[in-house]
Structures are given as C-alpha cells and as structure tokens.
Amino acid sequence: MTPSNDRFRELRRLLRSYEVTGYAFDDTEDHRGVALGAYLRRAALDPARAGRAAAEIDDLLAVGLFTDEVADDVDLFPQIRPPHGKTVEGCLAVIAGHLRRFLAEPAAPSPSPPQTAWEWKERFPELSNLLGAYFHQDFSLEYSSHREALDDYASDASEGDLRQVADEIHEFLTVNDSDQLLKKSAATLGLGVLPPQGVRLRQWLADVREILLHEPRR
C-alpha cells in the first residue's frame, strides 16, 4: 500500500528508471549513468521534478534509510544494488549531487527518441496504458476484435484521457520515423498483438487516434 502522504513519490519514480540496469547503480560522481540520464531527460521538461527528488533524498538520508519512521516507504522502493564496496546511502548522495548540478544548469528538452523502456513509458503514459492494458499478448482471451478492445478503453476513459492519448499518438508517430522503430517502440509500450489484418501499424495507430477523437463514445 502506498503511504497516504507519499513522502518519497518522486524518488520512487526516479529509482524505477534503474530497471534498465537491472536495478544496479551505474552513476559515478563525474558521470551520469544510463538510468539517471533517462530521468534527467524527462526532468528537462519539468525541472521541479529533479528538485523534488533531491529534496526527498535529503529527507531520506537525514532520517536514515533503515529507520522505522520510513520503513513502509522504503519497502515500496525497487531493490537497488550498489556497486561492490559502496552503500545505498552513498549512491543516493551521488544521485543528489547530479540532480543539484542539473538544477543549477537545466538542460533543454531533448528532441531525440527515448532511450530506455522507462523513458518511453514516462513520455507516453496514456498510450502505454492503452496498448499495455488492452492490446497485450492475452488480448484474444478478452476481446473478439481490436475495435471491441478500443471501445472498452474509450468507455472508461475521461475526455482528458482521450485528448491526451490522441496527442501522444501524434507525437509517437512523429518520433518513430521508421516502421522498424515504430514496431519496436510500440512493443516497449506494451503492444502484444498485430494490427488488424491488412493494416500497417502506423495506419492502425492513426486510425485509433481518429476514432478516439471523433467518434461518439458508446
């Protein structure tokens, strides 16, 4: 269960980026690793995120990682593995140092495609929800057609969700300028089935966008 005050929400999101490293720290004092680099590319769109993460690390280190006061919160963290001879506290301090340097000189948002699965899902959260929750590999056990799955999604989505996923599909198609990259990226977001027979993936996603934007909800 997530604590009601969610004391370390942003830090938990940051640490989930380390899935790409097998939840091992890959940062040094002078170099951002793959996971932290991905997080900071997303934070470039909202630098306040990095500020919250740095403050939460300071809070955690001040209280103590293994104290009863934060035990329930820490239980929700991914199980991060420090390098040999290092401690988790030391690794968190290294991350905090990088966050502060980023805040002192924020980077411009990168126009390049995401580089990790975490980064793809952070950039396209509602599209990830649509593909991963409705068009997963067990799709055929729940739905008789792609349209049925799409109607199910639309029936539960708010108007805001529909606008967001439409915007994300537009950006997703733009970022993935080749069909090969598009297929790989869609799988990363959770797509586990082929488009309807005779329809290319790019066209199907464009069709999905039009349906969600313009057809009456059922």
N, C-alpha and C positions, 0 to 999 in steps of 0.2 A: 504494500500500500504506500502511495506517495504521501509524505508528511503534508499536513494541511497548509503550512506556511511555505513549503517547498524551498527550504533555505538555500539549497545548492543546485537549483534548477539549471542555471546556465553552465555551471561547471560539469554537471552530468551530461549535458548536450555536447560540450567540448570533448569529454572523455570518450563518448561514443564514437567520435571520429577515429579513435585509435583501433577500431576494428580492422582497418586496412593493414595494421602492423601486427595483427594477432594480439592486440591489447598490450603490446610492449612499447615502452617509451623509446622514442628514436630521436630525441632532441638533445643537443648539447648547448652550452651557454652561448656559443657563437653561431649555431646553425639550427634553424627550424627543421624538424623532420617532416615526413610526408603528411602525417595526421594534423599537426599543428598548422602546417602550410595551408591545408584544405580549410581548416576552421577560420583562419585569418582572411582567406579569400572571401568567405561568406561574411565575415565581420566587416569587411571593407564596405559593404552595403549598409551596415548599421554598426558603426564603431562602438556604440553604447554597449553592445553585447560583450565586447572584449573588456570594457570597464567593469561590467557586472561579474564576469568570470574572474578577473583579477581580484576584485573585492571579496568574492566568495572563497578564493584560495587563501587570501589573507585571513579571513574569518576562520576557515578550517584549520590552518596552521596555528593560529593563536589559541584555539580551543583545544586542539590535539586530535589527531586523526583517529585515535583508538579510545576516546573518552566516551562514557555513557551518554553524555549530552547529545552527541551527534551520531550515535551508533545506528539508529534507524535510517538516517540519511545516508550514511556511508554504505550501508547494506545495499542501497539502490545503485551504487556506482558499478560500472564494469570492473572486472577484476584485472587491474592494470599491473603489469610486471615490469619492475625497474631493471636496468642493466645490472650485471654482476658487480657487487661492491657498492651499489647505490641504494638509497632508500626512496620510498614513495614520496615522503615529505621533500626530499631533495629534488626529486624530479618535478614536483608541483612548483617548487620555488623557481626552477629553471623556466617552466612554462610562464609563471607570473612575470618573470623578467622580460620574456619575449612580448608578452601582452602589453607591458608598460612601454616598451620601445615602439611597438605598433601604435599605441595611443598617442605617443609623443610625435610621431610622424605617420599618420594614417596613409595607407596606400589607396590608390584609385581602384575602383572595382575592375576586375579582370574581364575582358570580353571573351576570353578563351573558354572552351567547354570545361565542365567539371572534370576532375582527375581521379576522384575516388567514388565508391558507391555511396558513402555517407554524403559527400558533396552533391551528388546528383539528387538524392532524396531531399536534402535541405533546400536545394534550388527549386525543385518541382514537387512540393509536398502533396498537393491535391491530386496531381496526375499520378504520383506514386500510389496514393490511396486508391484511385480509380483502377489502375492496372493491377496492383498487387492484391486488392481485396475482391475484385470482380472478374478479372481475366487471368487468374492464376492457373497453375498446372492442373488443378482439380475442377476447373471451370465446367467441364461436361457433366460432372456429377450433380451440379446445381442448376444449370441452365440448358435450355434446348437450343438457344441461339445467342449470337452476340447482341442482338437487339434486346432480347429479354434481360440480359445482364445489364445493359446500359439503362434500360428503363428502371430496373431495380435501383441502380445507383441514383438516377435522377429523382426517383420518388422519395428518397431520404435526404437529398442534398438541398441546402438552402439556396436562395438566389445568389448570395455571395459566393457560395462554393461553386456554383455553376459558372459564374463570371470568372472566378479565379482559375478554374481548370481550363476554361476556354483560352484565357490569356497564357496559361502555362503551355498548352498545346501549341499555340502560335510560336512562342519562344523556343520550345523544344524542337519544332520542325526547322526553325531558323538556325539554331545552334548545331544541329546534326545535318551538315550539308551533304553528306553522302548516305546512300541507303545502307551501306555496311555499318557505319557508325550509328545510324538510327536504330537498326536492329539490335545492336549490342547495348545501346543506351536504354532502349525500351525494356530489354530483359533485366537490366540493372534495376529499373524501377519496379519490376515485379511482373511484367508481361510474360505469361507462361503458355500462351496459345498463339496459333497463327491467325491472321486476319481472316475474314470470310473468304470462301473460295473465289479465286479470280480477282481479288482486290489486293493491291500492294499496300504494305504497311503505311507508307506516307499518305496515301489516299484515304485509307481507313481512318487514320487519326484526324485528318482534315474533315472527313465526313462526321466523325464523332463530335468534333467541335461545332459544326453547323447544326447538328441535331440538338445538342445541349443548349445552344444559343437561341435557336429559332423555333423549334417545335414545341407545341403546348405540352406541359407536363401532364402525365397520366395519373 
